[in-house]
């Protein structure tokens, strides 16, 4: 057991702190033309402001922010300038966090390659000694040594940029920018690419402001669904309403959380809006978002008071099993399948559908919590860690760990179900070792993933993963084998065998023989103190 890592404590995942809903805008041709012109103009201002912010680097301060905002106010409006500068600051901060993550990844890759280069060719790994395996061939060793120099050069450049406060951001997306040089491979024409590029670089985002009419003065949506925007000063000639506003013919009606949104705007509470154009579908959408008061996090004992549904996440399905408060599996295992191939929208819909079925199953079981593994594949997709196993690296890369966890937390909060995160170490291995075979029957085939879901649930409940087995034979001989009866965690020697008594292995020792001769307390009798020795185990009822 000395080689096993220390397990992290289980915890209840905090609920979401924000809400976002979306609705389609059925705009007319005139409305679409105005939105496009305003979005392109404000997008150019946002691009220039981001470039200026990047040039300032670490020397940026509140005074510099105020100067940038004043310059943008004369070219748009005070509120548009505030939204643009805030979005620029958030983008720069996000790029800095990505830069830090990239630096950590480079350090990890360099350390991994150096460790493997130092090992002889074909050397096997030794986890106990902390040794990694060596490269298979001389050619692979040579290629990795060249890659090591490349990564070190890249590390030098990134460290210099971070020290100077420089970040690299592509407004519109790096992937779409690179697609311009490979239009045929991307399946795009030049005109289609330019339309997508222009749409992605538009800026039609306005932050909310409490105390103002309907919670937003820049992009205003009334309780009747009327949508209007404040035009920038150079585009004031496009206004069709007083005070330089443009009222769209399209109306807004949020179906999801519509009443919650309506209650906020009628109380003049802040609501942020974003208008964007989906060129693939030829549609315009508006997204409303606001902050909500975070619900207090339940104590772990309260969340698990009604049992838990343990969930093992896989690349094609969720394996779930309901456990009572004692850690016993109840009912039959459940599997909720999804397909991660296809477009992003298709994958997202598949995940939401699987999570919806999981939550409905949890409510039917009467459990108050779902236990999931606290997975993080941030650095698990590298080829240095998994070698030439491209299939496994691709599987981990496409596994939507963060999206699935975020979706589950937000959807479970609406259903009143708590989410408990547990340490994922050894759940699959120990679950299969202790639970897969005992729960397999002629009519039920228990998979390794089903057994892992039990391990996850038992870890959340605070029970050991080891299965509670039947007690030994009722007689006092040792022919029942190793004593495997379940004992309390505080029972001394619960995993040990019966103590060895010297002398012949017979029903009765000869007179005066044996270490316990003459000690009548050693006889195993009902109510005798010998039943309470440190090696004696208490039988607990089990219902599976």
C-alpha positions, -999 to +999 in steps of 0.1 A: +000+000+000+030+023+002+029+030-035-007+042-036-012+079-036-032+097-010-069+102-018-084+136-018-115+142+003-149+142-014-168+175-016-201+189-027-197+209-059-210+245-056-240+254-078-239+278-107-235+315-101-249+327-135-277+321-160-277+324-198-307+320-221-310+324-258-337+332-283-338+335-321-343+369-337-365+367-368-351+399-382-361+416-415-336+424-442-334+460-430-328+449-394-301+425-405-283+452-425-283+476-395-271+449-371-243+439-394-232+475-399-232+483-362-215+450-353-187+455-378-181+491-368-180+482-330-159+452-338-132+474-354-132+495-323-128+464-301-099+451-323-081+484-320-087+486-282-074+450-278-042+459-297-037+490-276-042+470-244-017+443-256+009+470-263+006+484-228+012+449-213+020+449-176+023+487-175-015+491-178-033+507-149-066+524-141-055+557-156-047+539-189-081+523-188-098+556-184-078+571-213-089+543-236-125+546-225-125+584-232-111+578-267-138+552-275-166+573-260-162+600-287-164+574-314-193+554-300-210+562-267-200+560-230-218+527-224-205+511-256-170+522-246-174+506-212-185+473-227-156+473-252-129+481-226-143+455-202-144+428-229-109+437-238-097+434-203-114+400-199-099+388-231-064+399-221-068+382-187-080+350-204-050+351-227-027+355-198-042+324-181-038+305-213-002+316-215+005+304-180-011+270-188+010+268-219+041+274-199+032+247-174+026+223-203+060+231-219+078+225-185+060+192-182+068+181-217+105+190-214+108+172-180+091+141-194+113+139-225+145+146-206+136+117-181+130+093-210+161+104-229+182+096-198+170+060-197+186+033-219+169+022-251+140-002-244+142+002-206+110-006-188+093+016-164+095+011-127+068+029-107+082+019-073+116+034-082+101+064-100+117+055-133+100+060-167+104+038-197+130+045-223+124+050-260+120+019-281+145+027-310+174+048-317+154+067-343+127+076-319+154+087-293+169+110-320+135+125-330+127+132-294+160+148-287+153+172-316+118+179-303+134+187-269+154+215-284+123+228-302+103+229-270+131+246-251+133+273-278+096+277-277+098+280-239+123+308-241+100+328-264+069+322-243+088+332-210+101+363-226+066+373-238+051+366-204+077+387-186+069+416-210+031+411-207+026+403-244-003+380-253-014+367-287-051+369-294-069+363-327-103+381-328-125+357-347-106+326-337-073+311-346-089+280-362-110+301-386-080+323-394-059+292-403-088+279-424-083+308-448-052+291-461-069+257-465-104+266-478-107+234-499-098+212-469-122+231-447-150+228-472-155+266-475-155+290-504-138+324-501-171+342-498-184+319-472-152+322-452-153+360-453-189+360-441-180+338-411-149+359-404-169+391-404-196+376-382-171+363-356-154+397-354-186+416-348-191+432-314-227+435-302-224+429-265-237+452-237-233+448-200-263+453-178-267+481-153-290+479-123-314+508-118-317+516-155-348+509-175-352+471-180-316+466-167-298+477-198-296+510-217-274+500-246-293+469-258-328+472-243-355+445-243-388+454-228-412+431-210-433+430-242-403+417-262-394+449-280-357+451-288-338+483-294-301+492-295-283+525-289-264+534-321-228+547-320-224+584-328-212+579-364-242+557-372-268+579-356-284+585-391-297+549-390-319+556-360-357+551-363-365+561-327-357+591-304-324+595-287-304+578-314-320+543-310-329+517-335-360+496-328-360+462-345-391+446-360-382+413-344-395+406-309-378+386-282-396+358-262-373+337-240-391+304-236-366+290-211-365+309-178-387+335-193-405+343-161-372+347-142-359+370-169-391+390-169-390+395-131-355+409-134-362+434-161-394+447-146-375+453-114-348+471-134-321+446-124-290+442-146-292+419-176-264+416-202-272+409-238-252+396-268-264+395-304-246+373-328-251+360-363-249+323-373-239+324-409-242+286-414-279+288-406-285+323-417-300+333-383-296+359-357-297+351-320-298+371-288-284+358-255-294+372-221-273+365-190-273+376-154-258+367-121-279+349-095-274+345-058-255+313-053-273+287-032-256+277+000-235+246-004-250+216+015-229+198+040-217+165+027-236+145+053-269+163+044-264+158+007-259+120+012-287+115+037-310+098+012-283+077-006-264+085-038-263+076-075-227+067-084-217+076-120-188+064-140-182+087-170-170+071-202-165+082-238-198+067-250-221+064-220-227+071-183-228+040-160-249+047-129-260+026-099-281+037-070-266+031-035-283+034-002-267+052+028-249+020+038-232+017+004-252-012-008-262-012-045-300-011-050-319-021-081-303-026-115-274-007-131-283+020-156-265+031-187-271+064-205-255+064-239-244+094-261-226+099-293-196+123-294-192+122-331-204+150-354-207+187-349-203+206-316-241+212-314-248+175-319-223+165-291-238+191-268-273+179-274-262+143-268-247+153-234-277+172-223-300+143-232-279+118-213-278+141-182-315+147-184-322+109-182-296+106-154-314+133-133-348+117-139-334+084-128-320+100-096-353+116-088-371+083-093-347+065-070-353+091-042-315+099-039-305+134-031-270+134-047-250+122-077-214+112-072-190+117-101-153+115-105-134+148-102-116+142-135-092+166-151-076+157-185-058+189-189-024+173-193-035+137-200-036+140-238+002+144-244+020+119-266+048+117-240+024+103-214+006+078-237+033+071-262+022+059-296-013+051-285-030+076-307-064+060-303-063+065-266-050+100-269-078+109-293-103+093-269-092+115-240-090+146-262-126+144-273-139+134-239-160+164-227-150+163-191-154+200-183-185+205-204-202+174-189-194+185-154-206+221-160-238+209-176-245+184-148-239+210-121-263+236-137-290+210-145-288+193-111-292+226-093-326+231-110-337+197-099-325+201-063-299+173-067-265+178-052-233+168-071-205+152-051-170+150-066-147+122-055-111+113-061-110+091-093-080+071-082-084+033-085-122+034-089-122+012-120-096-012-108-110-017-073-146-017-084-140-045-109-119-064-083-146-063-055-179-058-072-180-070-109-180-108-103-203-109-072-230-088-089-229-108-122-258-132-125-272-153-154-297-126-161-275-096-154-241-090-169-222-064-148-196-045-167-164-030-154-180+005-157-210-006-136-187-018-109-167+015-111-200+034-105-204+015-072-169+024-062-175+060-069-207+060-049-191+042-019-162+066-019-186+095-018-205+080+011-172+075+030-172+037+028-143+016+016-147+002-018-140-033-006-172-054-007-190-066+024-187-103+021-204-132+040-190-142+074-170-174+078-185-208+088-203-209+121-179-235+136-147-227+152-123-243+127-104-226+100-116-245+071-136-215+060-104-199+048-094-163+053-116-144+076-133-119+051-163-108+071-170-071+070-159-052+101-161-017+113-132+005+101-121+009+138-120-029+144-084-038+151-070-065+129-101-068+108-081-079+077-059-104+095-062-141+098-071-160+130-043-160+155-021-191+153-023-214+183+006-237+189+000-274+191-018-300+170-047-288+148-074-309+165-107-302+180-093-302+215-058-297+228-043-323+251-045-315+288-020-289+297-011-282+261-013-250+241-005-214+249-040-209+263-041-240+285-057-233+318-072-200+306-109-206+306-114-172+292-100-184+259-130-206+252-152-191+226-185-189+244-216-167+242-212-136+262-176-144+271-149-116+269-131-136+243-156-125+218-143-090+221-107-095+214-091-071+189-091-097+162-128-106+166-150-091+139-186-081+141-209-093+115-230-066+098-262-073+080-260-069+042-288-066+017-277-063-019 
